[in-house]
Amino acid sequence: MTMAIMTEAQAEQRIGAYRSFNRFYTKQVGALNEVILESGYSLAEARVLFEIAMGTDPAVALSAKLGLDPGYLSRILRKFEKEGLISRQRSEGDGRRKSLVLEPEGRQRFKELDERSRLDASRILATLDLGGQTQLIEAMSRIESLLSGQVLAAPAPAFVIREPRPGDLGWVLRAHAAIYSREYGYGSDFEALVANIIADFAANHDPGKERCWIADIDGDPVGSIFLVKVDEETAKLRLLILEPKARGFGLGRRLVQECLRFARGSGYRKLVLWTNSRLTAARAIYAAAGFALVSSAPDPMFTDGSLSETWELDL
């Protein structure tokens, strides 16, 4: 077996191509501007705000995750404190440590920035047809996999997470009824429960505080998740589901992250959810997101001996 040896000229050509792509992409996403997305913040400041909203804490974890100089990060955090965006509160679990917490003004700034980022991504994707979007997302996933040292067991399908379109809520009901009947033996009682949740959401939801997301592959729905209001400080995560063909690619985790991002931006302090002890894959996603099991009990709907469970996450 002969090992291929790269010449100096070939190495320089690849280095040049890499640098050329970096110049193109930083311009494409607006990273060269003094502020990003017309927000008044630099790219680094916007990313720090995003990570705090996502629960990355404490500052040492932020520095490591973002690769930021600790002194530079400290200056950003002081700026945010001065503007009333964040505060440092003593951790309940460790009184010696202070956690970074978004204040109401910070949640509002994050919500505005997150929406601008979503619209900017939507604008860029809209310049391509569905085939082009698929190629772009697959290429991005491949780049991320190579540079992070992660090897994908199989190519991840290109997907988008979007708001529901006409017919999607009907799909959510059909998917729940079919999948839970096939995989867990649930019957009409469960289907009626899901139908009532969807009907109430369709008729009464508050778009500013409640949301449904659909995971979509090549124009077809393959997953869903809902966030509904319980009270001013508490929201409930509901109806997380994935078609079998969409599992194993981190899509369930992405749907839950979308819920967390919206919940934090909307000012909720706590998320709750109801699930079943047999749903091991979903329970693993919830645990990884920081949810904790707070209670469990038998439920007449489940005749297989499984338990109804309540999980909570403090935001």
KEVEXGU-649980 format. One line per 5 residues: number of its first residue (from 1); for each residue x, y, z of N, C-alpha, C. Coordinates in steps of 0.001 Angstrom, whole numbers, plus 500000, padded with zeros to 6 digits. Atoms other than C-alpha are relative to their C-alpha. Layout:
# KEVEXGU-649980
NUM) X Y Z X Y Z X Y Z; ...
# end
This chain:
# KEVEXGU-649980
1) 500844 498809 500000 500000 500000 500000 500884 501247 500000; 499212 498781 500128 501411 503378 498949 499319 501159 500715; 500554 498860 499283 500905 506375 501230 500151 501258 499144; 499957 498766 500780 499996 509579 499407 500734 501077 500786; 499233 498928 499372 502409 512413 500145 499620 501317 499338
6) 500404 498707 500522 501231 516002 499765 501229 500862 499753; 498891 499099 500307 503622 518352 498033 499794 501331 500696; 500095 498672 499385 504370 521790 499430 499029 500879 499232; 500915 499194 500820 502478 523354 496524 498543 499620 500277; 501360 500446 499701 499409 521208 497245 499559 500488 501377
11) 500331 499528 498653 499536 522130 500942 499654 501485 499977; 500265 498566 500083 499718 525833 500108 498672 500273 499307; 501270 499834 500707 496789 525452 497706 498821 499757 500942; 501089 500314 499069 494633 523873 500415 499883 501068 501093; 500032 498924 499004 495621 526489 502970 499332 501240 499404
16) 500622 498857 500662 494668 529172 500462 498501 499834 499837; 501431 500267 500160 491295 527520 499778 499269 500139 501331; 500591 499897 498663 490599 527276 503520 499834 501461 500397; 500056 498586 499646 491427 530961 504052 498971 500742 499137; 500976 499377 500897 489336 531941 501025 498578 499754 500481
21) 501334 500309 499479 486315 530143 502459 499713 500806 501255; 500195 499221 498775 486822 531863 505837 499662 501452 499680; 500288 498606 500381 486888 535284 504149 498592 500128 499449; 501354 499974 500561 483713 534471 502208 498951 499874 501098; 501034 500285 499021 481834 533104 505197 499869 501099 501051
26) 500098 498918 499014 482730 535857 507670 499261 501198 499419; 500761 498938 500652 481411 538365 505137 498521 499613 499902; 501375 500469 500198 478290 536242 504499 499161 500150 501259; 500767 499956 498740 477273 536137 508173 500144 501332 500723; 499903 498683 499393 478216 539749 508901 500973 500097 501145
31) 499063 500000 498874 481072 538882 511267 501004 501145 499930; 499037 498914 500151 483187 541727 509862 499460 501334 500506; 500591 498754 499529 480746 544392 511023 500334 500244 501466; 499712 499664 498608 481424 546242 514260 498903 499474 500917; 501119 500582 499262 477983 545149 515413 499350 498964 499102
36) 500625 501062 500762 475995 542089 514355 498492 500108 500063; 501458 500012 500089 472370 541944 513206 499380 501303 500497; 500494 498689 499591 471982 545663 513931 499568 500018 501467; 500391 500168 498599 471879 544757 517617 500709 500967 500945; 499189 499183 499104 474497 547159 518985 501068 499204 500703
41) 499019 500867 499367 476608 544177 520053 500927 499394 498960; 499064 500702 500867 479706 542614 518567 499594 498529 499926; 500286 501433 500130 479644 538990 517439 500313 499267 501298; 499627 500661 498743 481466 537938 520623 498992 500301 501098; 500972 499629 498971 479052 539876 522853 498674 499294 499783
46) 501268 500671 500295 476014 538418 521086 500091 498520 500351; 499848 501423 499702 477408 534898 521458 500026 499758 501501; 499983 500146 498540 478097 535384 525173 498585 500108 500553; 501382 499841 499545 474522 536621 525678 499199 498739 499689; 500696 501225 500392 473238 533581 523785 500329 498855 500960
51) 499599 501112 499144 475249 531138 525914 499450 500149 501414; 500586 499794 498669 474057 532718 529170 498512 499647 499962; 501423 500330 500143 470469 532431 527910 499793 498497 499924; 500100 501450 500126 471131 528754 527122 500439 499267 501269; 499665 500605 498721 472340 528169 530675 501457 499647 500202
56) 498569 500258 499805 476137 527977 530151 500502 500834 501173; 499638 499323 498762 477547 528821 533572 500999 499113 500741; 499721 498582 499760 479793 529880 535281 500887 500596 498915; 499201 499291 500989 482123 532324 533525 501148 499139 499483; 498893 500835 500444 484963 529798 533414 499550 499031 498924
61) 500535 500899 501022 482724 527445 531416 499762 500758 498696; 500186 499164 501182 481857 530282 529036 501320 500205 499277; 498696 499737 500591 485523 531060 528471 500510 498782 499250; 499526 501230 500624 486350 527426 527702 499171 499639 498770; 500879 500393 501106 483336 526809 525467 500192 500884 498779
66) 499903 499053 501107 483804 529946 523364 501435 500279 499585; 498607 499728 500324 487604 530023 523407 500352 501468 500141; 499754 498574 499790 487534 533603 524688 501031 500211 501103; 499064 499603 498963 490337 535223 526644 499210 500383 501260; 500758 499700 498772 489151 535372 530297 499866 501490 500279
71) 500068 498557 499764 490011 539072 530525 498989 500675 499088; 500968 499447 500954 488011 539885 527385 498587 499631 500415; 501321 500433 499542 485075 537824 528650 499563 500790 501224; 500326 499246 498790 485241 539609 531998 499516 501402 499660; 500432 498658 500407 484950 542977 530251 498590 499960 499400
76) 501347 500144 500573 481893 541763 528311 498971 499832 501112; 500946 500251 498907 480228 540505 531497 499781 501269 500828; 500164 498737 499260 480902 543805 533296 499107 500965 499223; 500846 499152 500839 479336 545651 530360 498536 499570 500129; 501373 500505 499888 476239 543416 530540 499404 500330 501367
81) 500490 499658 498659 475966 543972 534308 499666 501489 500088; 500222 498549 499963 476263 547744 533877 498721 500375 499265; 501205 499717 500781 473477 547671 531263 498759 499336 500587; 501142 500650 499358 471258 545593 533567 499507 498764 499270; 500413 501187 500750 471229 542579 531247 500160 498727 500819
86) 499737 501191 499203 472659 540073 533718 500279 500401 501441; 499561 499811 498619 473312 539664 537405 500714 498736 500441; 499314 501158 499441 475460 537345 539482 499294 499650 501307; 500745 500428 498818 473443 535388 542011 500666 498775 500601; 499359 501112 499316 474736 532987 544608 499291 498701 499654
91) 500563 501279 500406 474236 529394 543481 499325 499308 501170; 500714 500719 498937 471650 527411 545440 500755 498733 500406; 499299 501249 499703 473770 524260 545168 501355 500198 500629; 498658 499722 499473 477090 525887 546082 500076 501477 500348; 500042 498614 499560 477000 529056 548161 501254 500783 499706
96) 498742 499313 500299 480634 529821 547231 500061 500468 498544; 499951 499683 501417 479812 530114 543525 498837 500905 499622; 501044 499112 500493 477861 532839 541745 499656 499645 498567; 500475 500350 501327 475748 532032 538712 499660 501252 499213; 500390 498913 500894 475166 534279 535714 498533 499824 499638
101) 501445 500078 500205 471464 535056 535399 499543 501165 499137; 500565 498938 500826 469604 536999 532703 498922 500749 500767; 501051 499158 499448 467566 539901 534030 498922 500223 498919; 501060 499790 501005 464254 540871 532305 500474 500757 498762; 499483 499263 501153 466072 543403 530104 500889 499109 499142
106) 499144 500918 500731 468594 540731 529161 499196 498985 499217; 500847 500956 500722 465856 538260 528252 499378 500652 498781; 500591 499296 501127 464245 540896 526029 501027 500217 498890; 498945 499809 501002 467548 541707 524294 500319 498683 499299; 499723 501310 500590 468225 538005 523794 498893 499584 499043
111) 501136 500375 500844 464736 537426 522396 500056 500739 498666; 499913 499210 501230 465185 540264 519884 501150 499514 499122; 498828 500439 500752 468656 539074 518867 499767 498616 499401; 500268 501355 500481 467545 535454 518562 499048 500026 498804; 500951 499898 501107 464638 536440 516311 500677 500583 498766
116) 499275 499445 501144 466899 538573 514114 500904 498954 499364; 499133 501052 500516 469305 535664 513794 499200 498972 499215; 500858 500964 500696 466470 533312 512840 499558 500545 498650; 500446 499388 501256 465196 535750 510204 501145 500106 498998; 498846 499902 500886 468710 536228 508821 500311 498647 499378
121) 499777 501348 500532 469183 532465 508472 498920 499639 498989; 501106 500277 500918 465751 532200 506862 500198 500723 498681; 499769 499219 501221 466695 534951 504390 501044 499336 499109; 498942 500647 500773 469875 533165 503339 499503 498702 499377; 500512 501269 500520 468143 529800 502974 498989 500230 498880
126) 501027 499715 501006 465365 531406 500928 500590 500298 498629; 499369 499756 501305 467882 532227 498190 500260 498702 499253; 499756 501307 500602 468188 528476 497509 498704 499219 499881; 501150 500899 500070 465672 525899 496326 500200 498893 501036; 499925 501032 498965 464966 522841 498526 501242 499129 499833
131) 498807 500809 500223 467748 520848 496874 501253 500721 500441; 498847 499216 499587 470235 523648 497432 500093 500115 501508; 500004 499933 498542 469174 524013 501061 500508 498696 500608; 499560 501305 499510 469678 520278 501586 501511 499854 499870; 498557 500089 500207 473186 520412 500091 500758 500907 500967
136) 499335 499063 499102 474091 523459 502188 500046 499469 501424; 500058 500500 498631 472934 521953 505501 500874 498767 500166; 499155 501190 499918 474642 518642 504751 501480 500385 500009; 498605 499556 500028 477889 520469 503901 500399 500623 501329; 499714 499391 498700 477673 522511 507117 500179 498934 501080
141) 499902 501079 499020 477080 519346 509158 501317 499257 499850; 498751 500711 500255 480069 517710 507505 501199 500813 500502; 498915 499136 499519 482334 520683 508238 500077 499964 501525; 500034 500020 498532 481227 520748 511877 500525 498679 500529; 499560 501321 499562 481794 517004 512192 501509 499846 499872
146) 498563 500150 500229 485303 517138 510688 500828 500847 500963; 499197 499101 499185 486557 520144 512650 499838 499754 501505; 500200 500313 498580 485090 518956 515971 500551 498626 500358; 499457 501327 499742 486645 515508 515556 498951 498942 500199; 501081 500963 499849 483239 513817 515646 499792 499271 498680
151) 500262 500810 501181 482564 510979 513234 498552 499552 500050; 501405 500371 500042 478936 510553 512256 499860 498544 499569; 500229 501393 500367 477746 506943 512167 499324 499907 498639; 500680 499950 501300 475577 507866 509197 499746 501455 499676; 500262 498605 500353 475001 511068 507248 498680 500469 500594
156) 501229 499463 499422 472469 513181 509122 499149 500611 498900; 500852 499387 501017 469471 514112 506991 499912 501504 500222; 500154 498551 499891 469089 517800 506232 498573 500295 500461; 501329 499701 499483 466205 519147 508287 499910 501477 500349; 500262 498658 499508 464631 522442 509234 498994 499885 501132
161) 500990 499903 498929 462693 523381 512353 499219 501270 499748; 500829 498883 500446 459788 525645 511469 498688 500040 500761; 501334 499896 499435 456386 526873 512573 499037 499120 499196; 500916 500898 500719 453395 524688 511651 499310 500673 498828; 500765 499571 501166 451693 524990 508286 498635 499327 500049
166) 501303 500678 500042 448080 524082 507460 500175 498500 499781; 499909 501454 500081 447698 520345 507992 500989 499393 500965; 498972 500555 499118 450661 519983 510355 499444 499539 501345; 500563 500422 498709 448583 519837 513549 499254 498674 499860; 500624 501293 500270 446591 517013 511989 501041 498894 499925
171) 498918 500990 500051 449867 515244 511263 500485 499653 501407; 499549 500261 498632 450912 515644 514925 499083 498983 500676; 500948 500938 499398 447738 513845 516019 500161 498611 499394; 499874 501311 500657 448095 511072 513425 501294 499310 500411; 498717 500592 499639 451756 510562 514272 499969 499438 501420
176) 500091 500488 498623 451083 510286 518010 499149 498736 500080; 500898 501159 499929 448174 507880 517515 500663 498765 499402; 499413 501150 500686 450049 505647 515059 501250 499489 500705; 498725 500419 499414 453488 505626 516706 499801 499408 501388; 500189 500512 498646 452280 505168 520281 499186 498706 500018
181) 500720 501271 500099 449865 502431 519228 500940 498882 499571; 499095 501018 500551 452537 500583 517243 501103 499643 500988; 498824 500243 499173 455404 500974 519738 499687 499712 501463; 500303 500155 498576 453626 501021 523110 498613 499431 500276; 501324 500577 499809 450113 499693 522547 498965 500948 500560
186) 500977 499046 499490 448335 502911 523559 498782 500035 499075; 501235 500046 500756 444714 503162 522480 499313 501343 499857; 500795 498806 500301 441910 505651 521965 500056 501044 501109; 499922 499026 498907 442238 507248 525419 501181 500945 499787; 498825 499180 500243 445724 508447 524563 499788 500901 498784
191) 500263 499196 501198 444651 509618 521098 499070 501165 500332; 500918 498934 499606 441788 511600 522667 500716 501075 500813; 499224 499046 499206 444214 513208 525145 500804 500919 499088; 499199 499211 500928 446506 514333 522322 499110 500933 499184; 500920 499184 500796 443551 515580 520272 499533 501221 500779
196) 500448 498874 499171 442365 517757 523173 501108 501036 500181; 498865 499077 499852 445851 519251 523692 500162 500833 498734; 499818 499304 501285 446129 520114 519986 498853 500964 499739; 501158 499140 500242 442601 521501 519749 500044 501247 500867; 499907 498844 499102 443128 523740 522786 501084 500959 499528
201) 498919 499160 500502 446425 525000 521366 499547 500766 498755; 500429 499371 501253 444904 525703 517937 499002 501122 500250; 501071 499029 499771 441976 527618 519404 500414 501150 500907; 499803 499013 498933 443532 529509 522297 501431 500451 500228; 498618 499727 499601 447326 529752 522179 500362 501470 499795
206) 499461 498640 500036 449130 533040 522803 501343 499950 499273; 498762 500127 500778 451817 533400 520076 501227 500580 500698; 498868 499413 499307 453973 535540 522350 500541 499150 501127; 499601 500807 498846 454106 532926 525116 499920 498499 499734; 500183 501417 500305 453248 529621 523417 500380 499750 498544
211) 499516 500247 501339 454630 527936 520348 499990 498501 499691; 499833 501361 500510 454649 524770 518243 501103 500037 498960; 498964 500129 501024 457646 523668 516181 499848 498662 499289; 500044 501199 500819 457680 521144 513358 501395 499748 499435; 498760 500407 500657 460816 519263 512301 499630 499468 498624
216) 500371 500245 501387 460795 518950 508529 501205 499498 499219; 498970 500513 500895 462862 516841 506136 499432 499967 498587; 500432 499939 501398 462469 517628 502418 498515 500341 499862; 501374 499538 500107 459130 519323 503035 498981 499165 500744; 500932 500877 499282 457611 516510 505111 500228 500087 501504
221) 499831 499973 498544 456948 516756 508877 500459 498641 500516; 499492 501238 499406 458907 514182 510894 500080 500096 501516; 499918 499846 498557 458751 515599 514416 499284 501254 500460; 500690 498825 499452 457056 518083 516720 500361 500186 501458; 499932 499690 498581 457236 519796 520078 499149 501242 500228
226) 500848 498863 499647 454903 522275 521828 500487 500588 501322; 499799 499322 498723 455406 524849 524571 498721 500753 500318; 501256 499356 499636 452242 525941 526394 500130 500629 501379; 499938 499231 498760 451681 528393 529216 499219 499318 501113; 500692 500447 498790 450820 527183 532716 499588 501219 500820
231) 500268 498711 499381 451123 530575 534409 501105 500952 499541; 499051 499004 500489 453251 533715 534049 501452 499559 500124; 498612 500414 499787 456385 531973 535335 500285 498570 499564; 499821 501425 500284 455825 528357 534259 499385 499637 498652; 500496 500521 501270 455449 526687 530865 500153 498486 499993
236) 499954 501461 500090 454883 523067 529884 500451 499578 498616; 499546 500607 501246 456759 521142 527208 499084 498818 499695; 500963 501035 500335 454359 518861 525329 500241 499451 498588; 500131 500624 501318 453983 516466 522393 501300 499943 499207; 498758 500290 500708 457621 515760 521582 499876 498636 499347
241) 500067 501281 500717 457650 513071 518909 500881 500068 498770; 499207 500121 501219 459858 511861 516056 499599 498729 499264; 500164 501192 500823 459189 509514 513186 501258 499143 500137; 498822 500870 499871 461492 506458 513367 501147 500373 499074; 498939 499677 500954 463414 507563 510257 500787 501248 500389
246) 499337 498755 499599 464319 510861 511970 500739 499867 501319; 499365 500191 498707 465756 509336 515138 501495 499704 499849; 498585 500316 499982 469410 509034 516063 500902 501072 499434; 499204 498926 500590 470550 512331 514560 500026 501262 500865; 500008 498842 499117 470071 514657 517535 498838 500950 499770
251) 501109 499108 500315 466808 516083 516199 499103 500233 501212; 500789 499816 498779 464911 515475 519442 500641 501010 500927; 499269 499033 499170 467614 517376 521316 499838 501412 499451; 500137 498691 500614 467369 520242 518830 498608 500583 500248; 501357 499524 499732 463593 520470 519300 499878 500489 501442
256) 500049 499584 498594 463995 520627 523077 500778 501302 500192; 499232 498751 499904 466679 523311 522702 499198 501179 499477; 500836 498930 500541 464280 525348 520576 498981 500444 501043; 500943 499686 498916 461742 525136 523405 500674 500805 501097; 499289 499314 498926 464312 526197 525996 500337 501432 499605
261) 499640 498663 500471 465459 529145 523899 498784 500924 500053; 501204 499176 500014 461907 530416 523431 499505 500268 501424; 500487 499845 498627 460955 529815 527092 500813 501039 500756; 499148 499024 499312 463937 531777 528394 499759 501402 499449; 500239 498701 500602 463342 534584 525924 498648 500574 500339
266) 501355 499545 499670 459676 534745 526957 499824 500295 501481; 500059 499623 498592 460506 535252 530630 499518 498928 500952; 500394 501075 499084 459470 531877 532022 501145 499669 500955; 499014 500375 499003 461240 530736 535174 500123 498482 500150; 499985 501458 499812 460374 527033 535048 499311 499326 498825
271) 500644 500851 500977 459567 524327 532527 499622 498691 500686; 500433 501292 499497 457575 521219 533394 499595 499135 498806; 500477 500900 501041 456672 518151 531362 499462 498734 500640; 500587 501264 499576 454702 514946 531680 500410 498931 499011; 499595 501079 500892 456002 511657 530311 499723 498666 500679
276) 500259 501353 499531 456013 507910 530865 501334 499300 500224; 498737 500645 499635 458680 505720 532458 500536 499079 498907; 499536 500883 501083 458849 503522 529321 500696 500771 498886; 499458 499219 501112 459924 506381 527054 501462 500339 500269; 498609 499852 499592 463631 505867 527635 500763 501025 499150
281) 499274 499059 500860 464873 507855 524622 499624 501438 500335; 500445 498652 499663 462750 510901 525459 500516 500409 501378; 499538 499686 498642 463697 510691 529146 501483 500357 499992; 498578 499687 500103 467392 510704 528172 500213 501406 499451; 499914 498646 500556 466868 513864 526106 499674 501028 501072
286) 500392 499062 498946 465094 515572 529009 501099 500122 501052; 498959 499972 498977 467805 514586 531484 501224 500766 499491; 498841 499303 500564 470556 515828 529144 499775 501502 499932; 500320 498572 500068 468745 519180 528862 499936 500643 501377; 500001 499453 498654 468774 519560 532645 498727 499765 500792
291) 501226 500315 499269 465268 518377 533559 500287 498960 501079; 499874 500961 498910 464900 516430 536803 498635 499384 500286; 501226 500689 499636 462287 513830 537704 499599 500411 501414; 500434 499536 498679 460219 515214 540599 498900 499131 500598; 501033 500879 499446 457357 512708 540925 499618 498956 498975
296) 500497 501061 500872 455972 509475 539507 498894 499256 500718; 501143 500692 499418 452792 507493 540027 499324 499159 498928; 500778 500765 500973 450619 504820 538392 498941 500884 499351; 501022 499243 500726 448179 506131 535773 499050 499003 499352; 500962 500943 500580 444932 504380 534725 500145 499848 498486
301) 499852 500078 501455 445801 505152 531086 501020 498934 499602; 498935 500938 500314 448842 502854 531275 499740 498688 500726; 500360 501295 499408 447889 499232 531848 501176 499026 500001; 498830 500881 500088 451420 497861 531376 500889 500085 501227; 499200 499867 498792 452661 498792 534835 500966 501168 499981
306) 499107 498848 500063 454591 501857 533648 499424 501153 500813; 500382 498902 499133 454469 505095 535599 499871 501308 499239; 500089 498618 500459 453316 508610 534797 501033 500813 500764; 498923 499258 499367 456191 511009 535481 499873 501498 499741; 499901 498546 500141 456542 514757 536065 501460 500403 500156
311) 498620 499498 499991 459879 516449 535272 499967 501508 500016; 499923 498530 499931 460950 520048 535946 501406 500483 499702; 498723 499343 500256 463695 522435 534886 499863 501463 500401; 499952 498584 499642 464468 525764 536560 500827 500737 498951; 499325 499244 501033 465384 528304 533904 500844 501124 500580
# end
